[in-house]
């Protein structure tokens, strides 16, 4: 007899889990900031360049504040 019940909702196939846990840049420390070196190809204000170099946290969980957007 075949078990047709849905498995655990949170269940993720092992291959998908392994693929998603591999770091994109394994040799790069979290504190390192990728800053372009040398002559820039395009002109940009220094403030824009600094703003774009700020690391963004990868936390996908949002705090539940109880209010709607």
Secondary structure by P-SEA (a helix, b strand, c coil): cccccccccccccaaaaaaaaccccccccccccccccccccccccaaaaaaaabbbbcccccccccccc
